[in-house]
Amino acid sequence: MRIEQLPSGSYRIRKMFNGVSYAVTVPYKPTQKEALQLINEKLNYRTKHDRKTFEDSANDYIALKENVLSPRTVREYRLIINRLPDWFTKKDFYSIKATDIQKLVNELSQTHSPKTVRTLHGFIFAVFGTFRAELVINTTLPQKVKNEPYIPTNEDVKQILEYTKEHAPHFYVALFLASSGLRRSEICALQLTDIVGTMLHVNKALVQDSTGEWIVKTTKTVSSTREVPLPPAIVEQIKAQGYIYNGSPQSISNYLLRTEKKLGIPQFSIHKLRHYFASALLAEGATMKDVQALGGWVSDSETLQTVYAHAMKTRTDEGKRKVLTPLWDNLDFVTHGKK
């Protein structure tokens, strides 16, 4: 047992028990007898009231945050618990050590991608941070693997839209909107009343709640609520058919994959059409700020940064020269036009 004074002037009593560090903070310097009594009271309380598994504590964490988290996040958190092995989820929460978490990460890394392992570890870290903040967790995680995403080309998107307009017009507007930066969840929640003139008001999304039911909620982030201009021809088609999209979210994705296969186009998900949208605008010289606003990305979006790097990398030599020309003109003015 150790007694130490904190910068605030209070005293902290620490004791290790079964490999777990327990602490009590008091506003005065306790005697050895008082310190022993205080720490034993905490140990006894934990023994009586906190015999919980990690699964119990993880569910408590979800319940604590449920009212402020999106239904999709709550559902994903519950799925994470199911993905973890029983030896960890059924283990006494207060007996878990940092080495157990490292062991778990080592095990998961054999069968899961680095990104998935980091996601699982992030949830575990949050649970311990909430209920056992005294546990120091310094897990060594697998290195991130930077995969270059396949972003559809202009030719890919044109072929898909042309084919869809002729053979499956009920999917055409949905895929056009996806190519204009909308998320699938946003497209499926749209109503005719969301169109005013030629402006589309994006302010909700269709997502699954914790039970798997589809519900309409607010957009993913504050930045996602936005107004998007539409071509008059698309507005006319929407009015003529009387709806924007009236199928299930999965139906759009399934149709897109079937069409890609039929046309011999590399397969990509509907979400990649958002990446195409950003890449196409950036390649045409749009500013990052404009793309963020039109696509509803947050300013520090890692995805958007990756797409930006792709757009710059795939520019033609002439395109790169066009971007640099204003800079060269300015430098020439500075070196030759001003004294």
Secondary structure, DSSP 8 states (H G I E B T S, - for coil): -EEEE-TTS-EEEEEEETTEEEEEEESS---HHHHHHHHHHHHHHHHHH---BHHHHHHHHHHHHTTTS-HHHHHHHHHHHHHS-HHHHTSBGGG--HHHHHHHHHHHTTTS-HHHHHHHHHHHHHHHHHH-TTS------------------HHHHHHHHHHHHHH-HHHHHHHHHHHTT--HHHHHH--GGGEETTEEEE--EEEE-TTS-EEEE--SSGGG-EEEE--HHHHHHHHHHT-S--S-HHHHHHHHHHHHHHHT-----TTHHHHHHHHHHHHTT--HHHHHHHHT--TT-HHHHHHHHHHHHT--HHHHHHHHHHHHHHHHIIIII--
